[in-house]
Amino acid sequence: MIKSTKASVKKMSSKGVSTRKSYSGRRLVRKSSKKPASKKATAGKLVPKSASKSASGPGRVAKKTLAKSQPKAASPWTAAEVYEAFSRFRKANPEPKGELEHLNPYTLLVAVVLSAQATDAGVNKATRALFAVADTPQKMLALGEERLRDYIKTIGLYRTKAKNVIALSEKLIADFDSQVPRTRAGIESLPGAGRKTANVVLNMAFGERTMAVDTHVFRVGNRTGLAPGKTPLDVELGLERVIPSEFMLHAHHWLILHGRYTCLARSPRCEVCLINDLCRWPEKTV
């Protein structure tokens, strides 16, 4: 029996799909009557919703964004560029001086030990009165640890530093005939004195071509690309490799002063930097 053309019929496919069609053959509705396959049956074919998110979600996007934001490794400075940079430093300041006030190698040693995690200005304020009464190991021992603390109590970690100053004074008298040793190993054997202290004293007191790396030098070495390194020792050795010998006597002072007054940790003054055209820092403002 033939129905009108507006009528429709249902046909069941072999796959359990019900299709409603007109006699014109145009498909109107398609519904599946088949139950979803189990996860076990479709293992390897279906991607769980959570897995889909992890594959293309925020974590992956963050990694891609981070990778794009990472600057490419800067090219190393050429020997000519290093020479040019330190020639400019020398021309601007031919005889740079350290800013720690001292009277002799001993007071310089004490000042450097006190300057750890403190500013030179803060140390100078405390040591002016101290060195007026104790400028030798013997006088420092006569002063005593308790009175020494009163002189340096405005400096951070002053209690520990007072103990170190008294102890190093005793060791200088006992092992070095009251004289500051002229070797790195000798200075590093003193309480409170590390590699940076030894390099500063050897350079400023005895004219050795050493490279003392403090926070300023570490920042300048890395930021400019002159001698990048993960540790102060890495930066120290890198600078020693690239800086010509004729500049090494004053090199650490130039770099310290540059980091202290120009290449600041926050808001570096790139517009007045002597070496801004040579600097490899991708964020420089000129």
DOTOR-275604 format. One record per residue (C-alpha): residue in three letters; y, z, x. Coordinates in steps of 0.25 Angstrom, whole numbers. Each point is the difference from the previous one (the first is absolute). Layout:
N
+------+-------+-------+-------+
: code :    c2 :    c3 :    c1 :
+------+-------+-------+-------+
:  ALA :     Y :     Z :     X :
...
+------+-------+-------+-------+
***
This chain:
286
+------+-------+-------+-------+
: code :    c2 :    c3 :    c1 :
+------+-------+-------+-------+
:  MET :     0 :     0 :     0 :
:  ILE :    13 :    -4 :     6 :
:  LYS :    12 :     9 :    -1 :
:  SER :    15 :    -4 :     0 :
:  THR :     7 :    -3 :    13 :
:  LYS :     8 :    13 :     0 :
:  ALA :   -13 :     8 :     0 :
:  SER :    -6 :     5 :    13 :
:  VAL :   -13 :     3 :     5 :
:  LYS :    -6 :    10 :    10 :
:  LYS :    -9 :    -5 :    11 :
:  MET :    -8 :    10 :     9 :
:  SER :    -1 :    -5 :    14 :
:  SER :   -12 :     3 :     9 :
:  LYS :     9 :    10 :     7 :
:  GLY :     4 :     8 :   -12 :
:  VAL :    14 :    -5 :    -1 :
:  SER :     5 :    -2 :   -14 :
:  THR :     9 :   -12 :    -2 :
:  ARG :     8 :    -3 :   -13 :
:  LYS :     3 :   -15 :    -1 :
:  SER :     6 :    -9 :   -10 :
:  TYR :    -7 :   -13 :    -3 :
:  SER :    10 :    -7 :     9 :
:  GLY :    -6 :     7 :    12 :
:  ARG :    12 :     8 :     3 :
:  ARG :    -3 :    14 :     5 :
:  LEU :     7 :    11 :    -8 :
:  VAL :    -6 :    13 :     5 :
:  ARG :    -9 :     3 :    11 :
:  LYS :    -6 :    14 :     1 :
:  SER :   -11 :     5 :     9 :
:  SER :   -11 :     8 :    -7 :
:  LYS :    -7 :     3 :    13 :
:  LYS :     1 :    14 :     6 :
:  PRO :     6 :     1 :    14 :
:  ALA :    -9 :    -1 :    11 :
:  SER :    -4 :    13 :     7 :
:  LYS :     7 :     3 :    14 :
:  LYS :   -14 :     0 :     6 :
:  ALA :    -3 :   -14 :    -5 :
:  THR :    14 :    -5 :     5 :
:  ALA :     0 :     7 :    13 :
:  GLY :     7 :    -9 :    10 :
:  LYS :     7 :    -8 :   -11 :
:  LEU :     9 :     9 :    -7 :
:  VAL :    12 :     7 :     8 :
:  PRO :     2 :    14 :    -5 :
:  LYS :    14 :     2 :    -5 :
:  SER :     3 :    11 :    10 :
:  ALA :    -5 :    -9 :    12 :
:  SER :     9 :   -11 :    -5 :
:  LYS :    12 :    10 :     1 :
:  SER :    -4 :     4 :    14 :
:  ALA :    -1 :   -14 :     4 :
:  SER :    14 :    -4 :    -4 :
:  GLY :     7 :    12 :    -4 :
:  PRO :    11 :     9 :     6 :
:  GLY :    -8 :     3 :    13 :
:  ARG :    -2 :   -14 :     4 :
:  VAL :    14 :    -4 :    -4 :
:  ALA :     5 :    12 :     9 :
:  LYS :    -8 :    -5 :    11 :
:  LYS :     6 :   -14 :    -1 :
:  THR :    14 :     6 :    -1 :
:  LEU :    -2 :     9 :    12 :
:  ALA :    -6 :   -12 :     8 :
:  LYS :    12 :    -9 :    -3 :
:  SER :    10 :    12 :     3 :
:  GLN :    -6 :     2 :    14 :
:  PRO :     9 :    -7 :    10 :
:  LYS :    -7 :    -9 :    10 :
:  ALA :    -1 :     5 :    14 :
:  ALA :    13 :    -2 :     8 :
:  SER :    -1 :    -8 :    12 :
:  PRO :     1 :     8 :    13 :
:  TRP :    13 :     0 :     7 :
:  THR :     1 :    -9 :    12 :
:  ALA :     3 :     5 :    14 :
:  ALA :    14 :    -7 :    -1 :
:  GLU :     3 :     7 :   -13 :
:  VAL :    -4 :    13 :     5 :
:  TYR :     9 :    -2 :    12 :
:  GLU :    12 :    -5 :    -9 :
:  ALA :    -2 :    13 :    -9 :
:  PHE :     1 :    10 :    12 :
:  SER :    11 :    -8 :     7 :
:  ARG :     8 :     2 :   -13 :
:  PHE :    -3 :    15 :     0 :
:  ARG :     4 :     1 :    15 :
:  LYS :    13 :    -7 :    -2 :
:  ALA :     4 :     9 :   -12 :
:  ASN :    -4 :    13 :     7 :
:  PRO :    -3 :    -2 :    15 :
:  GLU :    -3 :    15 :     3 :
:  PRO :    -6 :     6 :   -13 :
:  LYS :    -2 :    15 :     0 :
:  GLY :    -9 :     9 :    -7 :
:  GLU :     6 :     9 :   -10 :
:  LEU :    -7 :    13 :     3 :
:  GLU :     9 :     9 :     8 :
:  HIS :    -6 :     6 :    12 :
:  LEU :     4 :     6 :    14 :
:  ASN :   -12 :    -3 :     8 :
:  PRO :   -14 :    -5 :    -1 :
:  TYR :    -5 :    13 :    -5 :
:  THR :    10 :     1 :   -11 :
:  LEU :    -3 :   -15 :    -4 :
:  LEU :   -14 :     4 :    -1 :
:  VAL :     3 :    12 :    -9 :
:  ALA :     9 :    -9 :    -9 :
:  VAL :   -10 :   -11 :    -2 :
:  VAL :   -11 :    10 :    -4 :
:  LEU :    10 :     6 :   -10 :
:  SER :     4 :   -13 :    -5 :
:  ALA :   -14 :    -3 :    -6 :
:  GLN :     3 :    -2 :   -15 :
:  ALA :    14 :     3 :     2 :
:  THR :    13 :    -7 :     2 :
:  ASP :     7 :    -1 :    14 :
:  ALA :    13 :     5 :    -6 :
:  GLY :    -7 :    12 :    -6 :
:  VAL :    -7 :     3 :    13 :
:  ASN :    13 :    -1 :     8 :
:  LYS :     7 :    10 :    -9 :
:  ALA :   -11 :    10 :     3 :
:  THR :    -2 :    -2 :    15 :
:  ARG :    15 :     0 :     4 :
:  ALA :     0 :    15 :    -1 :
:  LEU :   -15 :     1 :     4 :
:  PHE :     2 :    -8 :    13 :
:  ALA :    12 :     8 :     4 :
:  VAL :    -9 :    13 :     2 :
:  ALA :   -13 :    -7 :     3 :
:  ASP :    -1 :   -12 :     8 :
:  THR :   -12 :     3 :     9 :
:  PRO :   -14 :     4 :    -3 :
:  GLN :     3 :    14 :     5 :
:  LYS :    12 :     2 :    -8 :
:  MET :    -7 :    -5 :   -13 :
:  LEU :   -12 :    10 :     3 :
:  ALA :    11 :    11 :     2 :
:  LEU :     6 :    -4 :   -13 :
:  GLY :   -13 :     2 :    -7 :
:  GLU :    -6 :    -6 :   -13 :
:  GLU :     6 :     8 :   -10 :
:  ARG :    14 :    -2 :     5 :
:  LEU :    -3 :   -15 :     2 :
:  ARG :    -3 :    -1 :   -15 :
:  ASP :    14 :     5 :    -3 :
:  TYR :     6 :   -11 :     8 :
:  ILE :    -9 :   -11 :    -6 :
:  LYS :    -2 :     5 :   -15 :
:  THR :     8 :   -12 :    -5 :
:  ILE :   -11 :   -10 :     5 :
:  GLY :   -12 :    -3 :    -8 :
:  LEU :   -13 :     7 :     4 :
:  TYR :     8 :     9 :     9 :
:  ARG :   -10 :    11 :     1 :
:  THR :   -11 :    -9 :     6 :
:  LYS :    10 :    -7 :     9 :
:  ALA :     5 :    13 :     5 :
:  LYS :   -15 :     4 :     4 :
:  ASN :    -1 :   -14 :     7 :
:  VAL :    13 :     1 :     8 :
:  ILE :    -4 :    14 :     5 :
:  ALA :   -15 :    -5 :     3 :
:  LEU :     5 :   -12 :     7 :
:  SER :    10 :     8 :     8 :
:  GLU :   -11 :     9 :     5 :
:  LYS :    -9 :   -12 :     4 :
:  LEU :    11 :    -7 :     8 :
:  ILE :     2 :    13 :     8 :
:  ALA :   -15 :     2 :     2 :
:  ASP :    -5 :   -14 :     2 :
:  PHE :    13 :    -8 :     4 :
:  ASP :     8 :     9 :     9 :
:  SER :    10 :     1 :   -12 :
:  GLN :     3 :   -16 :     1 :
:  VAL :    -2 :   -10 :   -11 :
:  PRO :   -12 :    -9 :     5 :
:  ARG :     3 :   -14 :     2 :
:  THR :   -13 :    -6 :    -6 :
:  ARG :    -4 :    -3 :   -14 :
:  ALA :   -12 :     8 :     1 :
:  GLY :     7 :    12 :     6 :
:  ILE :    10 :     0 :   -11 :
:  GLU :   -10 :    -2 :   -11 :
:  SER :    -8 :    13 :     5 :
:  LEU :    12 :     8 :    -4 :
:  PRO :     0 :     7 :   -14 :
:  GLY :     7 :    -8 :   -10 :
:  ALA :     2 :   -12 :     8 :
:  GLY :    -7 :   -13 :    -4 :
:  ARG :     1 :   -14 :     5 :
:  LYS :    13 :    -3 :    -6 :
:  THR :     6 :    12 :     6 :
:  ALA :    -6 :    -4 :    14 :
:  ASN :     6 :   -14 :    -1 :
:  VAL :    14 :     5 :    -4 :
:  VAL :     0 :    10 :    12 :
:  LEU :    -5 :   -10 :    10 :
:  ASN :    10 :   -10 :    -5 :
:  MET :    12 :     9 :    -1 :
:  ALA :    -2 :    10 :    11 :
:  PHE :    -7 :    -9 :    10 :
:  GLY :     4 :   -14 :    -3 :
:  GLU :   -14 :    -5 :    -3 :
:  ARG :    -2 :   -13 :    -8 :
:  THR :    -7 :     7 :   -12 :
:  MET :     0 :    -3 :   -15 :
:  ALA :     2 :    12 :    -9 :
:  VAL :    -4 :    -4 :   -14 :
:  ASP :     6 :     9 :   -11 :
:  THR :     2 :    -3 :   -14 :
:  HIS :    12 :   -10 :     2 :
:  VAL :    -7 :    -8 :    11 :
:  PHE :   -13 :     0 :    -8 :
:  ARG :     8 :    -6 :   -12 :
:  VAL :     8 :   -10 :     8 :
:  GLY :   -13 :    -5 :     8 :
:  ASN :    -7 :    -2 :   -13 :
:  ARG :    11 :    -5 :    -9 :
:  THR :     6 :   -10 :     9 :
:  GLY :   -14 :    -5 :     5 :
:  LEU :     3 :     2 :    14 :
:  ALA :   -12 :     9 :     2 :
:  PRO :    -7 :     3 :   -13 :
:  GLY :   -11 :    11 :     1 :
:  LYS :    -6 :    11 :    -9 :
:  THR :     2 :    11 :     9 :
:  PRO :    11 :     4 :    10 :
:  LEU :    -9 :    -3 :    11 :
:  ASP :    -2 :   -14 :    -5 :
:  VAL :    15 :    -2 :    -1 :
:  GLU :     2 :     6 :    14 :
:  LEU :   -10 :    -9 :     7 :
:  GLY :     5 :   -12 :    -8 :
:  LEU :    14 :     2 :     5 :
:  GLU :    -4 :     3 :    14 :
:  ARG :    -7 :   -14 :     0 :
:  VAL :    11 :    -8 :    -6 :
:  ILE :    13 :     6 :     6 :
:  PRO :     4 :    -5 :    14 :
:  SER :     0 :    10 :    11 :
:  GLU :    15 :    -1 :     2 :
:  PHE :     3 :     6 :   -14 :
:  MET :   -11 :    11 :     0 :
:  LEU :     9 :    11 :     6 :
:  HIS :     9 :     0 :   -12 :
:  ALA :    -9 :    -7 :   -11 :
:  HIS :    -4 :    12 :    -7 :
:  HIS :    14 :     5 :    -2 :
:  TRP :     5 :   -13 :    -5 :
:  LEU :   -12 :    -1 :   -10 :
:  ILE :     3 :    15 :    -4 :
:  LEU :    14 :    -2 :    -2 :
:  HIS :    -2 :   -13 :    -8 :
:  GLY :   -10 :     7 :    -9 :
:  ARG :     9 :    12 :    -2 :
:  TYR :    13 :    -8 :    -3 :
:  THR :    -3 :   -14 :    -4 :
:  CYS :   -15 :    -2 :    -4 :
:  LEU :     0 :    12 :    -9 :
:  ALA :   -12 :     4 :    -8 :
:  ARG :     7 :    -2 :   -13 :
:  SER :    11 :   -11 :    -2 :
:  PRO :    -1 :    -6 :    14 :
:  ARG :    13 :    -6 :     5 :
:  CYS :    -4 :   -14 :     2 :
:  GLU :    14 :    -6 :    -1 :
:  VAL :     4 :     7 :    13 :
:  CYS :   -13 :    -1 :     7 :
:  LEU :     0 :    -6 :    14 :
:  ILE :   -13 :    -6 :    -1 :
:  ASN :    -1 :    -4 :   -15 :
:  ASP :    -2 :   -15 :     3 :
:  LEU :   -12 :     4 :     9 :
:  CYS :    -6 :    11 :   -10 :
:  ARG :   -13 :    -4 :    -7 :
:  TRP :     2 :    10 :   -12 :
:  PRO :    -2 :    -8 :   -12 :
:  GLU :    10 :     9 :    -8 :
:  LYS :    12 :    -1 :     9 :
:  THR :    13 :    -2 :    -8 :
:  VAL :     6 :   -11 :     9 :
+------+-------+-------+-------+
***
